[in-house]
Amino acid sequence: MRNKKLIPFETIEKAVAGEPEAIDAVLRHYTTRIQYLPTYRGHINNDIQDRLKAQLIKAIGQPSERNRIDRLCSQASMKCYAVGCNSRLI
C-alpha cells in the first residue's frame, strides 16, 4: 500500500535528473508548506515564498545530502520565527 503523503520515488529520480515535469510535481507537493512558512498575520510574503521555491529547486539538484529538503524547510521556519514572520513552528 502506497503512502499518499509521499512523493513517488520515480518522480524524485526524474526531478534529480532535471525533468521539468517532475520538478513541478515536487513543487506542487510542497506548495502548502511553501505558502504557510512566509505567512504573517494572514499575508503571504511573496519574496520569501519565491526564495523557498528556489532553495527547493536547488536542493533537488544537489541530492548528495540526506533529508536536504526537510532541513531547508526547518531552517526556513526557524528564520521566519526568529524575525517574527510567524508565531509558531512547524
PDB file of N, CA, C and O in Angstrom:
ATOM      1  N   MET A   1       0.840  -1.182   0.000  1.00  0.00           N
ATOM      2  CA  MET A   1       0.000   0.000   0.000  1.00  0.00           C
ATOM      3  C   MET A   1       0.889   1.250   0.000  1.00  0.00           C
ATOM      4  O   MET A   1       1.827   1.355   0.790  1.00  0.00           O
ATOM      5  N   ARG A   2       0.588   2.170  -0.873  1.00  0.00           N
ATOM      6  CA  ARG A   2       1.376   3.379  -1.058  1.00  0.00           C
ATOM      7  C   ARG A   2       0.904   4.473  -0.108  1.00  0.00           C
ATOM      8  O   ARG A   2      -0.298   4.675   0.064  1.00  0.00           O
ATOM      9  N   ASN A   3       1.850   5.176   0.507  1.00  0.00           N
ATOM     10  CA  ASN A   3       1.535   6.314   1.364  1.00  0.00           C
ATOM     11  C   ASN A   3       1.317   7.526   0.467  1.00  0.00           C
ATOM     12  O   ASN A   3       2.238   7.950  -0.231  1.00  0.00           O
ATOM     13  N   LYS A   4       0.113   8.087   0.476  1.00  0.00           N
ATOM     14  CA  LYS A   4      -0.227   9.184  -0.423  1.00  0.00           C
ATOM     15  C   LYS A   4       0.435  10.498  -0.035  1.00  0.00           C
ATOM     16  O   LYS A   4       0.426  11.447  -0.819  1.00  0.00           O
ATOM     17  N   LYS A   5       1.008  10.569   1.163  1.00  0.00           N
ATOM     18  CA  LYS A   5       1.680  11.788   1.596  1.00  0.00           C
ATOM     19  C   LYS A   5       3.099  11.894   1.050  1.00  0.00           C
ATOM     20  O   LYS A   5       3.723  12.952   1.132  1.00  0.00           O
ATOM     21  N   LEU A   6       3.604  10.804   0.498  1.00  0.00           N
ATOM     22  CA  LEU A   6       4.975  10.787  -0.014  1.00  0.00           C
ATOM     23  C   LEU A   6       4.993  10.956  -1.529  1.00  0.00           C
ATOM     24  O   LEU A   6       4.068  10.548  -2.231  1.00  0.00           O
ATOM     25  N   ILE A   7       6.064  11.565  -2.009  1.00  0.00           N
ATOM     26  CA  ILE A   7       6.266  11.685  -3.445  1.00  0.00           C
ATOM     27  C   ILE A   7       6.800  10.343  -3.933  1.00  0.00           C
ATOM     28  O   ILE A   7       7.686   9.774  -3.296  1.00  0.00           O
ATOM     29  N   PRO A   8       6.283   9.820  -5.052  1.00  0.00           N
ATOM     30  CA  PRO A   8       6.810   8.552  -5.565  1.00  0.00           C
ATOM     31  C   PRO A   8       8.304   8.644  -5.862  1.00  0.00           C
ATOM     32  O   PRO A   8       8.790   9.670  -6.338  1.00  0.00           O
ATOM     33  N   PHE A   9       9.019   7.572  -5.579  1.00  0.00           N
ATOM     34  CA  PHE A   9      10.458   7.536  -5.771  1.00  0.00           C
ATOM     35  C   PHE A   9      10.838   7.833  -7.218  1.00  0.00           C
ATOM     36  O   PHE A   9      11.833   8.511  -7.473  1.00  0.00           O
ATOM     37  N   GLU A  10      10.051   7.329  -8.164  1.00  0.00           N
ATOM     38  CA  GLU A  10      10.336   7.562  -9.577  1.00  0.00           C
ATOM     39  C   GLU A  10      10.295   9.050  -9.904  1.00  0.00           C
ATOM     40  O   GLU A  10      11.100   9.532 -10.701  1.00  0.00           O
ATOM     41  N   THR A  11       9.361   9.782  -9.294  1.00  0.00           N
ATOM     42  CA  THR A  11       9.249  11.227  -9.516  1.00  0.00           C
ATOM     43  C   THR A  11      10.478  11.940  -8.979  1.00  0.00           C
ATOM     44  O   THR A  11      10.990  12.867  -9.607  1.00  0.00           O
ATOM     45  N   ILE A  12      10.950  11.505  -7.814  1.00  0.00           N
ATOM     46  CA  ILE A  12      12.146  12.118  -7.226  1.00  0.00           C
ATOM     47  C   ILE A  12      13.361  11.867  -8.115  1.00  0.00           C
ATOM     48  O   ILE A  12      14.163  12.772  -8.345  1.00  0.00           O
ATOM     49  N   GLU A  13      13.497  10.634  -8.616  1.00  0.00           N
ATOM     50  CA  GLU A  13      14.615  10.319  -9.513  1.00  0.00           C
ATOM     51  C   GLU A  13      14.581  11.197 -10.760  1.00  0.00           C
ATOM     52  O   GLU A  13      15.613  11.711 -11.192  1.00  0.00           O
ATOM     53  N   LYS A  14      13.399  11.365 -11.331  1.00  0.00           N
ATOM     54  CA  LYS A  14      13.272  12.186 -12.537  1.00  0.00           C
ATOM     55  C   LYS A  14      13.569  13.655 -12.231  1.00  0.00           C
ATOM     56  O   LYS A  14      14.186  14.344 -13.043  1.00  0.00           O
ATOM     57  N   ALA A  15      13.137  14.133 -11.073  1.00  0.00           N
ATOM     58  CA  ALA A  15      13.405  15.523 -10.687  1.00  0.00           C
ATOM     59  C   ALA A  15      14.898  15.755 -10.511  1.00  0.00           C
ATOM     60  O   ALA A  15      15.422  16.784 -10.938  1.00  0.00           O
ATOM     61  N   VAL A  16      15.580  14.814  -9.890  1.00  0.00           N
ATOM     62  CA  VAL A  16      17.028  14.925  -9.700  1.00  0.00           C
ATOM     63  C   VAL A  16      17.735  14.907 -11.060  1.00  0.00           C
ATOM     64  O   VAL A  16      18.760  15.565 -11.240  1.00  0.00           O
ATOM     65  N   ALA A  17      17.187  14.159 -12.007  1.00  0.00           N
ATOM     66  CA  ALA A  17      17.751  14.106 -13.353  1.00  0.00           C
ATOM     67  C   ALA A  17      17.476  15.385 -14.134  1.00  0.00           C
ATOM     68  O   ALA A  17      18.069  15.606 -15.190  1.00  0.00           O
ATOM     69  N   GLY A  18      16.578  16.231 -13.621  1.00  0.00           N
ATOM     70  CA  GLY A  18      16.312  17.519 -14.259  1.00  0.00           C
ATOM     71  C   GLY A  18      15.068  17.583 -15.108  1.00  0.00           C
ATOM     72  O   GLY A  18      14.895  18.548 -15.853  1.00  0.00           O
ATOM     73  N   GLU A  19      14.195  16.600 -15.031  1.00  0.00           N
ATOM     74  CA  GLU A  19      12.974  16.613 -15.829  1.00  0.00           C
ATOM     75  C   GLU A  19      12.005  17.679 -15.291  1.00  0.00           C
ATOM     76  O   GLU A  19      11.613  17.618 -14.126  1.00  0.00           O
ATOM     77  N   PRO A  20      11.618  18.650 -16.124  1.00  0.00           N
ATOM     78  CA  PRO A  20      10.788  19.770 -15.659  1.00  0.00           C
ATOM     79  C   PRO A  20       9.437  19.355 -15.057  1.00  0.00           C
ATOM     80  O   PRO A  20       8.985  19.951 -14.079  1.00  0.00           O
ATOM     81  N   GLU A  21       8.799  18.342 -15.636  1.00  0.00           N
ATOM     82  CA  GLU A  21       7.501  17.905 -15.115  1.00  0.00           C
ATOM     83  C   GLU A  21       7.633  17.335 -13.704  1.00  0.00           C
ATOM     84  O   GLU A  21       6.771  17.551 -12.852  1.00  0.00           O
ATOM     85  N   ALA A  22       8.715  16.611 -13.469  1.00  0.00           N
ATOM     86  CA  ALA A  22       8.941  16.018 -12.150  1.00  0.00           C
ATOM     87  C   ALA A  22       9.279  17.099 -11.119  1.00  0.00           C
ATOM     88  O   ALA A  22       8.817  17.040  -9.979  1.00  0.00           O
ATOM     89  N   ILE A  23      10.081  18.079 -11.520  1.00  0.00           N
ATOM     90  CA  ILE A  23      10.396  19.189 -10.613  1.00  0.00           C
ATOM     91  C   ILE A  23       9.116  19.930 -10.252  1.00  0.00           C
ATOM     92  O   ILE A  23       8.917  20.311  -9.099  1.00  0.00           O
ATOM     93  N   ASP A  24       8.245  20.134 -11.245  1.00  0.00           N
ATOM     94  CA  ASP A  24       6.959  20.791 -10.984  1.00  0.00           C
ATOM     95  C   ASP A  24       6.104  19.960 -10.024  1.00  0.00           C
ATOM     96  O   ASP A  24       5.417  20.517  -9.168  1.00  0.00           O
ATOM     97  N   ALA A  25       6.140  18.643 -10.160  1.00  0.00           N
ATOM     98  CA  ALA A  25       5.379  17.769  -9.258  1.00  0.00           C
ATOM     99  C   ALA A  25       5.883  17.894  -7.825  1.00  0.00           C
ATOM    100  O   ALA A  25       5.089  17.903  -6.884  1.00  0.00           O
ATOM    101  N   VAL A  26       7.205  17.990  -7.656  1.00  0.00           N
ATOM    102  CA  VAL A  26       7.778  18.168  -6.316  1.00  0.00           C
ATOM    103  C   VAL A  26       7.364  19.524  -5.746  1.00  0.00           C
ATOM    104  O   VAL A  26       6.996  19.621  -4.576  1.00  0.00           O
ATOM    105  N   LEU A  27       7.424  20.559  -6.566  1.00  0.00           N
ATOM    106  CA  LEU A  27       6.995  21.894  -6.107  1.00  0.00           C
ATOM    107  C   LEU A  27       5.528  21.888  -5.709  1.00  0.00           C
ATOM    108  O   LEU A  27       5.158  22.476  -4.693  1.00  0.00           O
ATOM    109  N   ARG A  28       4.682  21.222  -6.510  1.00  0.00           N
ATOM    110  CA  ARG A  28       3.257  21.140  -6.163  1.00  0.00           C
ATOM    111  C   ARG A  28       3.050  20.399  -4.848  1.00  0.00           C
ATOM    112  O   ARG A  28       2.165  20.747  -4.066  1.00  0.00           O
ATOM    113  N   HIS A  29       3.865  19.380  -4.606  1.00  0.00           N
ATOM    114  CA  HIS A  29       3.746  18.620  -3.362  1.00  0.00           C
ATOM    115  C   HIS A  29       4.024  19.502  -2.140  1.00  0.00           C
ATOM    116  O   HIS A  29       3.364  19.368  -1.110  1.00  0.00           O
ATOM    117  N   TYR A  30       4.996  20.395  -2.259  1.00  0.00           N
ATOM    118  CA  TYR A  30       5.381  21.258  -1.141  1.00  0.00           C
ATOM    119  C   TYR A  30       4.705  22.627  -1.161  1.00  0.00           C
ATOM    120  O   TYR A  30       5.053  23.487  -0.351  1.00  0.00           O
ATOM    121  N   THR A  31       3.751  22.854  -2.059  1.00  0.00           N
ATOM    122  CA  THR A  31       3.115  24.167  -2.204  1.00  0.00           C
ATOM    123  C   THR A  31       2.479  24.661  -0.911  1.00  0.00           C
ATOM    124  O   THR A  31       2.669  25.823  -0.551  1.00  0.00           O
ATOM    125  N   THR A  32       1.740  23.830  -0.208  1.00  0.00           N
ATOM    126  CA  THR A  32       1.077  24.303   1.012  1.00  0.00           C
ATOM    127  C   THR A  32       2.091  24.711   2.069  1.00  0.00           C
ATOM    128  O   THR A  32       1.895  25.707   2.765  1.00  0.00           O
ATOM    129  N   ARG A  33       3.166  23.954   2.194  1.00  0.00           N
ATOM    130  CA  ARG A  33       4.196  24.309   3.171  1.00  0.00           C
ATOM    131  C   ARG A  33       4.924  25.587   2.755  1.00  0.00           C
ATOM    132  O   ARG A  33       5.231  26.432   3.595  1.00  0.00           O
ATOM    133  N   ILE A  34       5.200  25.724   1.450  1.00  0.00           N
ATOM    134  CA  ILE A  34       5.865  26.920   0.940  1.00  0.00           C
ATOM    135  C   ILE A  34       4.983  28.150   1.153  1.00  0.00           C
ATOM    136  O   ILE A  34       5.499  29.240   1.401  1.00  0.00           O
ATOM    137  N   GLN A  35       3.682  27.994   1.060  1.00  0.00           N
ATOM    138  CA  GLN A  35       2.771  29.121   1.289  1.00  0.00           C
ATOM    139  C   GLN A  35       2.592  29.409   2.777  1.00  0.00           C
ATOM    140  O   GLN A  35       2.365  30.556   3.162  1.00  0.00           O
ATOM    141  N   TYR A  36       2.694  28.383   3.613  1.00  0.00           N
ATOM    142  CA  TYR A  36       2.494  28.551   5.047  1.00  0.00           C
ATOM    143  C   TYR A  36       3.666  29.270   5.714  1.00  0.00           C
ATOM    144  O   TYR A  36       3.462  30.152   6.548  1.00  0.00           O
ATOM    145  N   LEU A  37       4.886  28.896   5.349  1.00  0.00           N
ATOM    146  CA  LEU A  37       6.064  29.426   6.033  1.00  0.00           C
ATOM    147  C   LEU A  37       6.183  30.949   5.967  1.00  0.00           C
ATOM    148  O   LEU A  37       6.469  31.555   6.999  1.00  0.00           O
ATOM    149  N   PRO A  38       5.984  31.604   4.826  1.00  0.00           N
ATOM    150  CA  PRO A  38       6.140  33.060   4.797  1.00  0.00           C
ATOM    151  C   PRO A  38       4.872  33.840   5.155  1.00  0.00           C
ATOM    152  O   PRO A  38       4.765  35.025   4.839  1.00  0.00           O
ATOM    153  N   THR A  39       3.919  33.187   5.808  1.00  0.00           N
ATOM    154  CA  THR A  39       2.668  33.858   6.165  1.00  0.00           C
ATOM    155  C   THR A  39       2.799  34.516   7.532  1.00  0.00           C
ATOM    156  O   THR A  39       3.232  33.898   8.504  1.00  0.00           O
ATOM    157  N   TYR A  40       2.415  35.781   7.577  1.00  0.00           N
ATOM    158  CA  TYR A  40       2.443  36.540   8.826  1.00  0.00           C
ATOM    159  C   TYR A  40       1.185  37.400   8.890  1.00  0.00           C
ATOM    160  O   TYR A  40       0.951  38.250   8.031  1.00  0.00           O
ATOM    161  N   ARG A  41       0.396  37.166   9.901  1.00  0.00           N
ATOM    162  CA  ARG A  41      -0.862  37.893  10.102  1.00  0.00           C
ATOM    163  C   ARG A  41      -1.759  37.825   8.868  1.00  0.00           C
ATOM    164  O   ARG A  41      -2.372  38.818   8.475  1.00  0.00           O
ATOM    165  N   GLY A  42      -1.824  36.667   8.280  1.00  0.00           N
ATOM    166  CA  GLY A  42      -2.719  36.440   7.153  1.00  0.00           C
ATOM    167  C   GLY A  42      -2.199  36.895   5.804  1.00  0.00           C
ATOM    168  O   GLY A  42      -2.895  36.744   4.800  1.00  0.00           O
ATOM    169  N   HIS A  43      -1.005  37.445   5.752  1.00  0.00           N
ATOM    170  CA  HIS A  43      -0.438  37.920   4.492  1.00  0.00           C
ATOM    171  C   HIS A  43       0.772  37.072   4.116  1.00  0.00           C
ATOM    172  O   HIS A  43       1.598  36.729   4.962  1.00  0.00           O
ATOM    173  N   ILE A  44       0.856  36.746   2.840  1.00  0.00           N
ATOM    174  CA  ILE A  44       1.971  35.940   2.345  1.00  0.00           C
ATOM    175  C   ILE A  44       3.038  36.867   1.783  1.00  0.00           C
ATOM    176  O   ILE A  44       2.746  37.729   0.954  1.00  0.00           O
ATOM    177  N   ASN A  45       4.263  36.690   2.233  1.00  0.00           N
ATOM    178  CA  ASN A  45       5.398  37.443   1.709  1.00  0.00           C
ATOM    179  C   ASN A  45       5.894  36.716   0.460  1.00  0.00           C
ATOM    180  O   ASN A  45       6.528  35.665   0.551  1.00  0.00           O
ATOM    181  N   ASN A  46       5.598  37.289  -0.702  1.00  0.00           N
ATOM    182  CA  ASN A  46       5.934  36.635  -1.967  1.00  0.00           C
ATOM    183  C   ASN A  46       7.430  36.491  -2.181  1.00  0.00           C
ATOM    184  O   ASN A  46       7.874  35.533  -2.813  1.00  0.00           O
ATOM    185  N   ASP A  47       8.215  37.430  -1.664  1.00  0.00           N
ATOM    186  CA  ASP A  47       9.671  37.325  -1.826  1.00  0.00           C
ATOM    187  C   ASP A  47      10.213  36.094  -1.108  1.00  0.00           C
ATOM    188  O   ASP A  47      11.020  35.350  -1.665  1.00  0.00           O
ATOM    189  N   ILE A  48       9.769  35.883   0.124  1.00  0.00           N
ATOM    190  CA  ILE A  48      10.218  34.703   0.876  1.00  0.00           C
ATOM    191  C   ILE A  48       9.709  33.433   0.205  1.00  0.00           C
ATOM    192  O   ILE A  48      10.423  32.432   0.146  1.00  0.00           O
ATOM    193  N   GLN A  49       8.482  33.469  -0.299  1.00  0.00           N
ATOM    194  CA  GLN A  49       7.919  32.308  -0.974  1.00  0.00           C
ATOM    195  C   GLN A  49       8.755  31.953  -2.207  1.00  0.00           C
ATOM    196  O   GLN A  49       9.030  30.778  -2.450  1.00  0.00           O
ATOM    197  N   ASP A  50       9.155  32.946  -2.976  1.00  0.00           N
ATOM    198  CA  ASP A  50       9.992  32.699  -4.153  1.00  0.00           C
ATOM    199  C   ASP A  50      11.361  32.148  -3.757  1.00  0.00           C
ATOM    200  O   ASP A  50      11.903  31.283  -4.444  1.00  0.00           O
ATOM    201  N   ARG A  51      11.921  32.643  -2.656  1.00  0.00           N
ATOM    202  CA  ARG A  51      13.215  32.150  -2.186  1.00  0.00           C
ATOM    203  C   ARG A  51      13.121  30.691  -1.733  1.00  0.00           C
ATOM    204  O   ARG A  51      14.035  29.902  -1.969  1.00  0.00           O
ATOM    205  N   LEU A  52      12.008  30.339  -1.079  1.00  0.00           N
ATOM    206  CA  LEU A  52      11.817  28.949  -0.660  1.00  0.00           C
ATOM    207  C   LEU A  52      11.729  28.020  -1.872  1.00  0.00           C
ATOM    208  O   LEU A  52      12.298  26.929  -1.866  1.00  0.00           O
ATOM    209  N   LYS A  53      11.013  28.459  -2.911  1.00  0.00           N
ATOM    210  CA  LYS A  53      10.916  27.654  -4.128  1.00  0.00           C
ATOM    211  C   LYS A  53      12.300  27.483  -4.765  1.00  0.00           C
ATOM    212  O   LYS A  53      12.661  26.392  -5.205  1.00  0.00           O
ATOM    213  N   ALA A  54      13.061  28.569  -4.807  1.00  0.00           N
ATOM    214  CA  ALA A  54      14.404  28.497  -5.388  1.00  0.00           C
ATOM    215  C   ALA A  54      15.301  27.562  -4.587  1.00  0.00           C
ATOM    216  O   ALA A  54      16.079  26.806  -5.168  1.00  0.00           O
ATOM    217  N   GLN A  55      15.202  27.604  -3.256  1.00  0.00           N
ATOM    218  CA  GLN A  55      16.003  26.708  -2.418  1.00  0.00           C
ATOM    219  C   GLN A  55      15.601  25.258  -2.628  1.00  0.00           C
ATOM    220  O   GLN A  55      16.448  24.365  -2.619  1.00  0.00           O
ATOM    221  N   LEU A  56      14.305  25.023  -2.816  1.00  0.00           N
ATOM    222  CA  LEU A  56      13.833  23.657  -3.051  1.00  0.00           C
ATOM    223  C   LEU A  56      14.370  23.142  -4.380  1.00  0.00           C
ATOM    224  O   LEU A  56      14.836  22.005  -4.459  1.00  0.00           O
ATOM    225  N   ILE A  57      14.311  23.956  -5.412  1.00  0.00           N
ATOM    226  CA  ILE A  57      14.833  23.544  -6.718  1.00  0.00           C
ATOM    227  C   ILE A  57      16.339  23.302  -6.632  1.00  0.00           C
ATOM    228  O   ILE A  57      16.854  22.353  -7.224  1.00  0.00           O
ATOM    229  N   LYS A  58      17.038  24.156  -5.897  1.00  0.00           N
ATOM    230  CA  LYS A  58      18.484  23.968  -5.712  1.00  0.00           C
ATOM    231  C   LYS A  58      18.763  22.662  -4.972  1.00  0.00           C
ATOM    232  O   LYS A  58      19.697  21.939  -5.319  1.00  0.00           O
ATOM    233  N   ALA A  59      17.957  22.358  -3.951  1.00  0.00           N
ATOM    234  CA  ALA A  59      18.142  21.124  -3.183  1.00  0.00           C
ATOM    235  C   ALA A  59      17.877  19.891  -4.029  1.00  0.00           C
ATOM    236  O   ALA A  59      18.520  18.858  -3.842  1.00  0.00           O
ATOM    237  N   ILE A  60      16.937  19.990  -4.956  1.00  0.00           N
ATOM    238  CA  ILE A  60      16.652  18.862  -5.852  1.00  0.00           C
ATOM    239  C   ILE A  60      17.877  18.579  -6.720  1.00  0.00           C
ATOM    240  O   ILE A  60      18.182  17.422  -7.011  1.00  0.00           O
ATOM    241  N   GLY A  61      18.568  19.625  -7.128  1.00  0.00           N
ATOM    242  CA  GLY A  61      19.753  19.454  -7.963  1.00  0.00           C
ATOM    243  C   GLY A  61      20.968  18.960  -7.213  1.00  0.00           C
ATOM    244  O   GLY A  61      21.939  18.526  -7.833  1.00  0.00           O
ATOM    245  N   GLN A  62      20.939  19.016  -5.873  1.00  0.00           N
ATOM    246  CA  GLN A  62      22.068  18.575  -5.046  1.00  0.00           C
ATOM    247  C   GLN A  62      21.591  17.521  -4.045  1.00  0.00           C
ATOM    248  O   GLN A  62      21.487  17.809  -2.853  1.00  0.00           O
ATOM    249  N   PRO A  63      21.302  16.312  -4.510  1.00  0.00           N
ATOM    250  CA  PRO A  63      20.727  15.294  -3.625  1.00  0.00           C
ATOM    251  C   PRO A  63      21.740  14.549  -2.773  1.00  0.00           C
ATOM    252  O   PRO A  63      21.392  13.546  -2.148  1.00  0.00           O
ATOM    253  N   SER A  64      22.983  15.011  -2.730  1.00  0.00           N
ATOM    254  CA  SER A  64      24.014  14.236  -2.045  1.00  0.00           C
ATOM    255  C   SER A  64      23.806  14.143  -0.538  1.00  0.00           C
ATOM    256  O   SER A  64      24.235  13.170   0.082  1.00  0.00           O
ATOM    257  N   GLU A  65      23.160  15.132   0.055  1.00  0.00           N
ATOM    258  CA  GLU A  65      22.948  15.103   1.498  1.00  0.00           C
ATOM    259  C   GLU A  65      21.561  14.525   1.805  1.00  0.00           C
ATOM    260  O   GLU A  65      20.586  14.823   1.115  1.00  0.00           O
ATOM    261  N   ARG A  66      21.491  13.703   2.842  1.00  0.00           N
ATOM    262  CA  ARG A  66      20.219  13.103   3.236  1.00  0.00           C
ATOM    263  C   ARG A  66      19.302  14.146   3.824  1.00  0.00           C
ATOM    264  O   ARG A  66      19.740  15.022   4.570  1.00  0.00           O
ATOM    265  N   ASN A  67      18.023  14.055   3.490  1.00  0.00           N
ATOM    266  CA  ASN A  67      16.972  14.907   4.034  1.00  0.00           C
ATOM    267  C   ASN A  67      17.243  16.397   3.832  1.00  0.00           C
ATOM    268  O   ASN A  67      16.860  17.216   4.668  1.00  0.00           O
ATOM    269  N   ARG A  68      17.884  16.742   2.754  1.00  0.00           N
ATOM    270  CA  ARG A  68      18.220  18.154   2.499  1.00  0.00           C
ATOM    271  C   ARG A  68      16.961  19.018   2.433  1.00  0.00           C
ATOM    272  O   ARG A  68      16.953  20.123   2.976  1.00  0.00           O
ATOM    273  N   ILE A  69      15.917  18.551   1.794  1.00  0.00           N
ATOM    274  CA  ILE A  69      14.694  19.338   1.649  1.00  0.00           C
ATOM    275  C   ILE A  69      14.057  19.574   3.011  1.00  0.00           C
ATOM    276  O   ILE A  69      13.618  20.688   3.297  1.00  0.00           O
ATOM    277  N   ASP A  70      13.997  18.547   3.858  1.00  0.00           N
ATOM    278  CA  ASP A  70      13.416  18.716   5.184  1.00  0.00           C
ATOM    279  C   ASP A  70      14.220  19.707   6.013  1.00  0.00           C
ATOM    280  O   ASP A  70      13.649  20.507   6.754  1.00  0.00           O
ATOM    281  N   ARG A  71      15.544  19.657   5.891  1.00  0.00           N
ATOM    282  CA  ARG A  71      16.369  20.616   6.628  1.00  0.00           C
ATOM    283  C   ARG A  71      16.125  22.034   6.147  1.00  0.00           C
ATOM    284  O   ARG A  71      16.098  22.964   6.954  1.00  0.00           O
ATOM    285  N   LEU A  72      15.945  22.215   4.841  1.00  0.00           N
ATOM    286  CA  LEU A  72      15.678  23.553   4.316  1.00  0.00           C
ATOM    287  C   LEU A  72      14.362  24.089   4.863  1.00  0.00           C
ATOM    288  O   LEU A  72      14.269  25.260   5.232  1.00  0.00           O
ATOM    289  N   CYS A  73      13.353  23.237   4.913  1.00  0.00           N
ATOM    290  CA  CYS A  73      12.061  23.667   5.458  1.00  0.00           C
ATOM    291  C   CYS A  73      12.192  24.017   6.934  1.00  0.00           C
ATOM    292  O   CYS A  73      11.598  24.992   7.392  1.00  0.00           O
ATOM    293  N   SER A  74      12.958  23.239   7.679  1.00  0.00           N
ATOM    294  CA  SER A  74      13.166  23.513   9.099  1.00  0.00           C
ATOM    295  C   SER A  74      13.915  24.820   9.290  1.00  0.00           C
ATOM    296  O   SER A  74      13.559  25.624  10.153  1.00  0.00           O
ATOM    297  N   GLN A  75      14.951  25.036   8.489  1.00  0.00           N
ATOM    298  CA  GLN A  75      15.722  26.270   8.592  1.00  0.00           C
ATOM    299  C   GLN A  75      14.856  27.476   8.253  1.00  0.00           C
ATOM    300  O   GLN A  75      14.942  28.512   8.911  1.00  0.00           O
ATOM    301  N   ALA A  76      14.024  27.342   7.229  1.00  0.00           N
ATOM    302  CA  ALA A  76      13.170  28.462   6.830  1.00  0.00           C
ATOM    303  C   ALA A  76      12.166  28.795   7.925  1.00  0.00           C
ATOM    304  O   ALA A  76      11.901  29.969   8.183  1.00  0.00           O
ATOM    305  N   SER A  77      11.607  27.778   8.572  1.00  0.00           N
ATOM    306  CA  SER A  77      10.646  28.054   9.635  1.00  0.00           C
ATOM    307  C   SER A  77      11.336  28.706  10.826  1.00  0.00           C
ATOM    308  O   SER A  77      10.755  29.572  11.479  1.00  0.00           O
ATOM    309  N   MET A  78      12.581  28.296  11.118  1.00  0.00           N
ATOM    310  CA  MET A  78      13.324  28.920  12.208  1.00  0.00           C
ATOM    311  C   MET A  78      13.650  30.371  11.889  1.00  0.00           C
ATOM    312  O   MET A  78      13.567  31.230  12.766  1.00  0.00           O
ATOM    313  N   LYS A  79      14.023  30.657  10.636  1.00  0.00           N
ATOM    314  CA  LYS A  79      14.331  32.027  10.239  1.00  0.00           C
ATOM    315  C   LYS A  79      13.087  32.901  10.341  1.00  0.00           C
ATOM    316  O   LYS A  79      13.148  34.026  10.835  1.00  0.00           O
ATOM    317  N   CYS A  80      11.958  32.377   9.869  1.00  0.00           N
ATOM    318  CA  CYS A  80      10.718  33.138   9.953  1.00  0.00           C
ATOM    319  C   CYS A  80      10.352  33.397  11.408  1.00  0.00           C
ATOM    320  O   CYS A  80       9.898  34.489  11.751  1.00  0.00           O
ATOM    321  N   TYR A  81      10.546  32.403  12.259  1.00  0.00           N
ATOM    322  CA  TYR A  81      10.239  32.563  13.671  1.00  0.00           C
ATOM    323  C   TYR A  81      11.156  33.602  14.305  1.00  0.00           C
ATOM    324  O   TYR A  81      10.719  34.404  15.130  1.00  0.00           O
ATOM    325  N   ALA A  82      12.420  33.584  13.919  1.00  0.00           N
ATOM    326  CA  ALA A  82      13.397  34.498  14.505  1.00  0.00           C
ATOM    327  C   ALA A  82      13.098  35.956  14.139  1.00  0.00           C
ATOM    328  O   ALA A  82      13.326  36.855  14.948  1.00  0.00           O
ATOM    329  N   VAL A  83      12.592  36.192  12.934  1.00  0.00           N
ATOM    330  CA  VAL A  83      12.306  37.567  12.520  1.00  0.00           C
ATOM    331  C   VAL A  83      10.851  37.950  12.724  1.00  0.00           C
ATOM    332  O   VAL A  83      10.444  39.056  12.367  1.00  0.00           O
ATOM    333  N   GLY A  84      10.070  37.057  13.289  1.00  0.00           N
ATOM    334  CA  GLY A  84       8.682  37.375  13.614  1.00  0.00           C
ATOM    335  C   GLY A  84       7.708  37.147  12.488  1.00  0.00           C
ATOM    336  O   GLY A  84       6.624  37.730  12.497  1.00  0.00           O
ATOM    337  N   CYS A  85       8.053  36.311  11.507  1.00  0.00           N
ATOM    338  CA  CYS A  85       7.143  36.044  10.407  1.00  0.00           C
ATOM    339  C   CYS A  85       5.935  35.235  10.862  1.00  0.00           C
ATOM    340  O   CYS A  85       4.842  35.373  10.314  1.00  0.00           O
ATOM    341  N   ASN A  86       6.139  34.404  11.853  1.00  0.00           N
ATOM    342  CA  ASN A  86       5.071  33.527  12.277  1.00  0.00           C
ATOM    343  C   ASN A  86       5.259  33.206  13.755  1.00  0.00           C
ATOM    344  O   ASN A  86       6.388  33.111  14.236  1.00  0.00           O
ATOM    345  N   SER A  87       4.166  33.041  14.463  1.00  0.00           N
ATOM    346  CA  SER A  87       4.262  32.820  15.895  1.00  0.00           C
ATOM    347  C   SER A  87       4.403  31.348  16.264  1.00  0.00           C
ATOM    348  O   SER A  87       4.536  31.024  17.444  1.00  0.00           O
ATOM    349  N   ARG A  88       4.376  30.450  15.283  1.00  0.00           N
ATOM    350  CA  ARG A  88       4.509  29.023  15.601  1.00  0.00           C
ATOM    351  C   ARG A  88       5.447  28.353  14.616  1.00  0.00           C
ATOM    352  O   ARG A  88       5.626  28.809  13.486  1.00  0.00           O
ATOM    353  N   LEU A  89       6.032  27.278  15.065  1.00  0.00           N
ATOM    354  CA  LEU A  89       6.940  26.494  14.238  1.00  0.00           C
ATOM    355  C   LEU A  89       6.209  25.290  13.694  1.00  0.00           C
ATOM    356  O   LEU A  89       5.190  24.860  14.234  1.00  0.00           O
ATOM    357  N   ILE A  90       6.744  24.760  12.624  1.00  0.00           N
ATOM    358  CA  ILE A  90       6.155  23.529  12.052  1.00  0.00           C
ATOM    359  C   ILE A  90       6.789  22.357  12.741  1.00  0.00           C
ATOM    360  O   ILE A  90       6.461  21.210  12.436  1.00  0.00           O
TER     361      ILE A  90
END
